[in-house]
Amino acid sequence: MRKFTVGSSLVLLTAALASHSAMSGGNIGLGVGMAPDYEGSDDSEAAPVLFGRYNWDSGRYVALGGTQEAGKALRLRANLISDEMWELGPVLQYRMERDDVDENQVDRMKDIDAATELGAFVGFKSGPWSASLTYATDVSDEHDGYVADLAGSYQLPINDQFSLIFGASVSYADSDYMDTYFGVNANNRGTSTLSSYSADGGLKDVGLSLTAKYHLNKSWGLQGGLTYYRMLNDAEDSPLVDDVGDRNQLSASMTVVYAFRNQVGDEH
């Protein structure tokens, strides 16, 4: 059985880092956002936004945030190496279920349960530039496929308090993932009258993002974000997108951020 739990994996990742590094600090953000209620939808819904990061003095870290593709998924990643430019480590992703959506034809289809995905990432950073390549495959027997994304960003400081981050990404999904979330067939149709459709693997979406950070003081700040994804290829041509959805996916968020730092001794 390929069953993993988010809780046990988080404990293992954190323990692996703590055994090698002294603690340093990090941040946590909590707020609200608006995003499409399913991948490819033209209806938006409000949802809580949570992200966080814990850093060790060695440069290793654990970070929680969203995936950098149009799917609705949380991503937990851990950098296991100590290097000024490179990052490498495991990734755990939790992809939200698709149920109770506003679009009637999609809502009448069979629900897709939440999926757990496990993989790895490699990252590169140099000054204000950063890039990462992430691969994650389903380990919960929900879509039995994989998703990979390539993302990059540039951070532009405006002054001591305010900065902007410009981002871009592209994602690829295999045929199992694509057919689960964009296909229409006898197994998942339910009572929907959408046309039958089989989705093949390929580039799934490209995205652009803009994030604004404002530091109120040393501990507190505000962060706002806008993200645009353009569905591509068999995702764009799916009846869930082309007939009753929208190939253009827009989301926005506003969060309050708290930064903290621990006083620690020497590494051991």
Rosetta blueprint (number, residue, H / E / L):
1 M L
2 R L
3 K L
4 F L
5 T L
6 V H
7 G H
8 S H
9 S H
10 L H
11 V H
12 L H
13 L H
14 T H
15 A H
16 A H
17 L H
18 A H
19 S L
20 H L
21 S L
22 A L
23 M E
24 S E
25 G E
26 G E
27 N E
28 I E
29 G E
30 L E
31 G E
32 V E
33 G E
34 M E
35 A E
36 P E
37 D L
38 Y L
39 E L
40 G L
41 S L
42 D L
43 D L
44 S E
45 E E
46 A E
47 A E
48 P E
49 V E
50 L E
51 F E
52 G E
53 R E
54 Y E
55 N E
56 W E
57 D L
58 S L
59 G L
60 R L
61 Y E
62 V E
63 A E
64 L E
65 G E
66 G E
67 T L
68 Q L
69 E L
70 A L
71 G L
72 K L
73 A E
74 L E
75 R E
76 L E
77 R E
78 A E
79 N E
80 L L
81 I L
82 S L
83 D L
84 E L
85 M L
86 W E
87 E E
88 L E
89 G E
90 P E
91 V E
92 L E
93 Q E
94 Y E
95 R E
96 M L
97 E L
98 R E
99 D L
100 D L
101 V L
102 D L
103 E L
104 N H
105 Q H
106 V H
107 D H
108 R L
109 M L
110 K L
111 D L
112 I E
113 D L
114 A L
115 A E
116 T E
117 E E
118 L E
119 G E
120 A E
121 F E
122 V E
123 G E
124 F E
125 K E
126 S E
127 G L
128 P L
129 W E
130 S E
131 A E
132 S E
133 L E
134 T E
135 Y E
136 A E
137 T E
138 D E
139 V L
140 S L
141 D L
142 E L
143 H L
144 D L
145 G L
146 Y E
147 V E
148 A E
149 D E
150 L E
151 A E
152 G E
153 S E
154 Y E
155 Q E
156 L E
157 P E
158 I L
159 N L
160 D L
161 Q L
162 F E
163 S E
164 L E
165 I E
166 F E
167 G E
168 A E
169 S E
170 V E
171 S E
172 Y E
173 A E
174 D L
175 S H
176 D H
177 Y H
178 M H
179 D H
180 T H
181 Y H
182 F H
183 G L
184 V E
185 N L
186 A L
187 N L
188 N L
189 R L
190 G L
191 T L
192 S L
193 T L
194 L L
195 S L
196 S L
197 Y E
198 S L
199 A L
200 D L
201 G L
202 G E
203 L E
204 K E
205 D E
206 V E
207 G E
208 L E
209 S E
210 L E
211 T E
212 A E
213 K E
214 Y E
215 H E
216 L L
217 N L
218 K L
219 S L
220 W E
221 G E
222 L E
223 Q E
224 G E
225 G E
226 L E
227 T E
228 Y E
229 Y E
230 R E
231 M E
232 L L
233 N H
234 D H
235 A H
236 E H
237 D H
238 S L
239 P H
240 L H
241 V H
242 D H
243 D L
244 V L
245 G L
246 D L
247 R L
248 N E
249 Q E
250 L E
251 S E
252 A E
253 S E
254 M E
255 T E
256 V E
257 V E
258 Y E
259 A E
260 F E
261 R E
262 N L
263 Q L
264 V L
265 G L
266 D L
267 E L
268 H L
